[in-house]
Amino acid sequence: MSKTATVRARLEPVLKGHAESVFHRLGLNATQAITIFYKQVEMRGGLPFDMAIPTSTTKKTFNATDEGRDLVVCKDTNDLFKRLGI
């Protein structure tokens, strides 16, 4: 099948650069990455990843951690597991 359809989108230049850097490390160009995305949408009948609107609790937690509040800092993984009771 010939590829004659065009997709146009406006992106922030920094986002475009970062994404294309990842594509390059994966051995892909932007067209190949977009094609993979579209194929996954077609195969799954929806987006190939979960999307959810954060709850008010999640938003409050994000804001608190962004401000450095309500954080638990562990010395290492053993300390983390001990605090979690694992």
DRENNULUM-735000 format. One record per residue (C-alpha): residue number from 1; residue in three letters; x, y, z. Coordinates in nm, 4 decimals, decimal comma, always signed. Each point is the difference from the previous one (the first is absolute). Layout:
REM residues N
<nr:NUM; rest:ALA; x:X; y:Y; z:Z>
...
This chain:
REM residues 86
<nr:1; rest:MET; x:+0,0000; y:+0,0000; z:+0,0000>
<nr:2; rest:SER; x:+0,1441; y:+0,3392; z:-0,0923>
<nr:3; rest:LYS; x:+0,0558; y:+0,2601; z:+0,2673>
<nr:4; rest:THR; x:-0,1678; y:+0,3154; z:-0,1233>
<nr:5; rest:ALA; x:-0,1912; y:+0,1305; z:+0,3055>
<nr:6; rest:THR; x:+0,1545; y:+0,2845; z:+0,1969>
<nr:7; rest:VAL; x:-0,0177; y:+0,0813; z:+0,3702>
<nr:8; rest:ARG; x:+0,0799; y:+0,3543; z:+0,1119>
<nr:9; rest:ALA; x:+0,0379; y:+0,1088; z:+0,3587>
<nr:10; rest:ARG; x:+0,1441; y:+0,2966; z:+0,1846>
<nr:11; rest:LEU; x:+0,2236; y:-0,0866; z:+0,2947>
<nr:12; rest:GLU; x:+0,2189; y:+0,1849; z:+0,2426>
<nr:13; rest:PRO; x:+0,3503; y:-0,0091; z:-0,1515>
<nr:14; rest:VAL; x:+0,1589; y:-0,1335; z:+0,3204>
<nr:15; rest:LEU; x:-0,2521; y:-0,2857; z:+0,0227>
<nr:16; rest:LYS; x:+0,0562; y:-0,0840; z:-0,3672>
<nr:17; rest:GLY; x:+0,3766; y:-0,0028; z:+0,0485>
<nr:18; rest:HIS; x:-0,0134; y:-0,2193; z:+0,3092>
<nr:19; rest:ALA; x:-0,2392; y:-0,2488; z:-0,1609>
<nr:20; rest:GLU; x:+0,2034; y:-0,0185; z:-0,3212>
<nr:21; rest:SER; x:+0,3126; y:-0,0617; z:+0,2063>
<nr:22; rest:VAL; x:-0,1731; y:-0,3030; z:+0,1552>
<nr:23; rest:PHE; x:-0,1150; y:-0,1152; z:-0,3453>
<nr:24; rest:HIS; x:+0,3585; y:+0,0264; z:-0,1258>
<nr:25; rest:ARG; x:+0,1293; y:-0,2129; z:+0,2889>
<nr:26; rest:LEU; x:-0,2638; y:-0,2579; z:-0,0946>
<nr:27; rest:GLY; x:+0,1084; y:+0,0103; z:-0,3650>
<nr:28; rest:LEU; x:-0,3196; y:+0,1727; z:-0,1140>
<nr:29; rest:ASN; x:-0,0848; y:+0,3217; z:-0,1753>
<nr:30; rest:ALA; x:-0,3109; y:+0,2056; z:+0,0808>
<nr:31; rest:THR; x:-0,2037; y:-0,1531; z:-0,2834>
<nr:32; rest:GLN; x:+0,0760; y:-0,3524; z:+0,1185>
<nr:33; rest:ALA; x:-0,0843; y:+0,0895; z:+0,3609>
<nr:34; rest:ILE; x:-0,3310; y:+0,1593; z:-0,1013>
<nr:35; rest:THR; x:-0,0819; y:-0,3038; z:-0,2144>
<nr:36; rest:ILE; x:+0,0665; y:-0,2297; z:+0,2962>
<nr:37; rest:PHE; x:-0,2260; y:+0,2163; z:+0,2168>
<nr:38; rest:TYR; x:-0,2818; y:-0,0091; z:-0,2573>
<nr:39; rest:LYS; x:+0,0392; y:-0,3793; z:-0,0432>
<nr:40; rest:GLN; x:-0,0273; y:-0,0499; z:+0,3758>
<nr:41; rest:VAL; x:-0,3124; y:+0,2194; z:+0,0123>
<nr:42; rest:GLU; x:-0,1493; y:-0,2076; z:-0,2812>
<nr:43; rest:MET; x:+0,0914; y:-0,3342; z:+0,1618>
<nr:44; rest:ARG; x:-0,1210; y:+0,0937; z:+0,3492>
<nr:45; rest:GLY; x:-0,3023; y:+0,2014; z:-0,1045>
<nr:46; rest:GLY; x:+0,1207; y:+0,2884; z:+0,2165>
<nr:47; rest:LEU; x:+0,3096; y:+0,1688; z:+0,1309>
<nr:48; rest:PRO; x:+0,2904; y:-0,2382; z:+0,0634>
<nr:49; rest:PHE; x:+0,0437; y:+0,1257; z:+0,3561>
<nr:50; rest:ASP; x:-0,2231; y:+0,0822; z:+0,2955>
<nr:51; rest:MET; x:-0,1281; y:+0,3517; z:+0,0368>
<nr:52; rest:ALA; x:-0,1735; y:+0,1241; z:+0,3109>
<nr:53; rest:ILE; x:-0,1015; y:+0,3319; z:+0,1467>
<nr:54; rest:PRO; x:+0,1690; y:+0,0345; z:+0,3407>
<nr:55; rest:THR; x:-0,2351; y:-0,0035; z:+0,2987>
<nr:56; rest:SER; x:+0,0015; y:+0,2867; z:+0,2472>
<nr:57; rest:THR; x:+0,2039; y:-0,2168; z:+0,2393>
<nr:58; rest:THR; x:+0,2579; y:-0,0701; z:-0,2700>
<nr:59; rest:LYS; x:+0,0217; y:+0,3708; z:-0,0868>
<nr:60; rest:LYS; x:+0,0497; y:+0,0911; z:+0,3675>
<nr:61; rest:THR; x:+0,2726; y:-0,2648; z:+0,0302>
<nr:62; rest:PHE; x:+0,1783; y:+0,1240; z:-0,3139>
<nr:63; rest:ASN; x:-0,0127; y:+0,3574; z:+0,1284>
<nr:64; rest:ALA; x:+0,1273; y:-0,0995; z:+0,3447>
<nr:65; rest:THR; x:+0,2935; y:-0,1985; z:-0,1346>
<nr:66; rest:ASP; x:+0,0839; y:+0,2738; z:-0,2517>
<nr:67; rest:GLU; x:+0,0215; y:+0,2376; z:+0,2984>
<nr:68; rest:GLY; x:+0,2076; y:-0,2491; z:+0,2010>
<nr:69; rest:ARG; x:-0,2747; y:-0,0708; z:+0,2547>
<nr:70; rest:ASP; x:-0,1101; y:-0,3380; z:+0,1370>
<nr:71; rest:LEU; x:+0,3043; y:-0,1837; z:-0,1362>
<nr:72; rest:VAL; x:+0,1512; y:-0,3114; z:+0,1525>
<nr:73; rest:VAL; x:+0,3715; y:-0,0215; z:-0,0737>
<nr:74; rest:CYS; x:+0,1680; y:-0,3378; z:+0,0321>
<nr:75; rest:LYS; x:+0,3714; y:-0,0673; z:+0,0414>
<nr:76; rest:ASP; x:-0,0041; y:-0,2950; z:-0,2392>
<nr:77; rest:THR; x:-0,2231; y:-0,2813; z:-0,1269>
<nr:78; rest:ASN; x:+0,0314; y:-0,1937; z:+0,3270>
<nr:79; rest:ASP; x:-0,1259; y:+0,3048; z:+0,1892>
<nr:80; rest:LEU; x:-0,2867; y:+0,0360; z:-0,2516>
<nr:81; rest:PHE; x:-0,1055; y:-0,3635; z:+0,0375>
<nr:82; rest:LYS; x:+0,0225; y:+0,0237; z:+0,3797>
<nr:83; rest:ARG; x:-0,2239; y:+0,3086; z:+0,0032>
<nr:84; rest:LEU; x:-0,2455; y:-0,1775; z:-0,2306>
<nr:85; rest:GLY; x:+0,0020; y:-0,3077; z:+0,2214>
<nr:86; rest:ILE; x:+0,1229; y:-0,2236; z:-0,2791>
